[in-house]
């Protein structure tokens, strides 16, 4: 691994971008399941936009894959927890 060109700022940006990408993926699947074409199309476009930034950065330095991994986990986890919480409020 190449630590000589490692940047903590880039690492954190990739992690946040990947978390955002997974938020988009999760919301995309929710909208597809609920047959909402326009919102699903929006999330699909956002996935491409955010993922493009992430991939172009971690291809340059493989250590950034760890940031992508952590961001992906965080993004999906937080979105599912948020969805459960909003559904509980709606059911009350």
N, C-alpha and C positions, 0 to 999 in steps of 0.2 A: 504494500500500500504506500501511496505517496503522500506523506505528511508535510512535505516541503511547501506545497501550495494549498494547505488546509486553511480555511477561514471559518471562524466560529459564526460570523455573521451569515455567510453563505449556508453553513450547516443549519442554522436556525431558520433562515428563509425557506430552505428546501423543506424542512420539517413542517413549517406553517403552511406552505403551498400544498404539500401532500395531504395534510390534515384537511385543508379546504377542498382538495380534489375528492377526498373520501366523503366529505359532507355532500358534495355535489352528486357523487355516485349513489349514496344512500337516498337522497331526496329524489334522484332520478328513478330509482327502483320503486320507491313509494308512489310516485306519480304514474309510472307505467302500470303498476298494479291497479291503481285507481282509474286507469284509462283516461288520464288527462294529458292530451297530446301536446298542447302549447307549453305547459310547465316542464314536461319531460324533455321536449326539444330544447328548451332553454338550458336545463341542467346538462344535457348532452353536449351542447356547445361550450358550456363552462368547463366541463371535464377536459375537453381538448385544449382549451386555453391554459388552464392551470397545469395540466400534465406536461404540456410543451415546455414550460419554464422549468419544471422539475427534471424532466429527462435530459434536457440540454445541459443542465448543471451536473447531474451525477454521472453522466457519461464521461465527463472530463476527469473526475476523481472518484474512484470507487468507494471511498470512505463515506461519501454522501449518500450511499445506498442505505446506510444505517439511519440517516435523517429521514429518508423517504419511508422506511419501515416504521419508524416511531410515529411519524406524522399520519400514516395510513391507519395505524391502530387507533390513535387518539381521535382522528376525524370520525371514523365509524362509531366508536364507542360513545363519544359525546353526542352524536346525532341520534343514535338509538335511544340513549337515556333521555334526551330532550323530547323525542317523539312519544315515549312512554309517559313522561310527565305531562305533556300537553293533552294526551288522550285521557289521562286520569282526571285532569281538571275539566275536560269537556264532558266526561261521564258523570261528574258530581252534580 
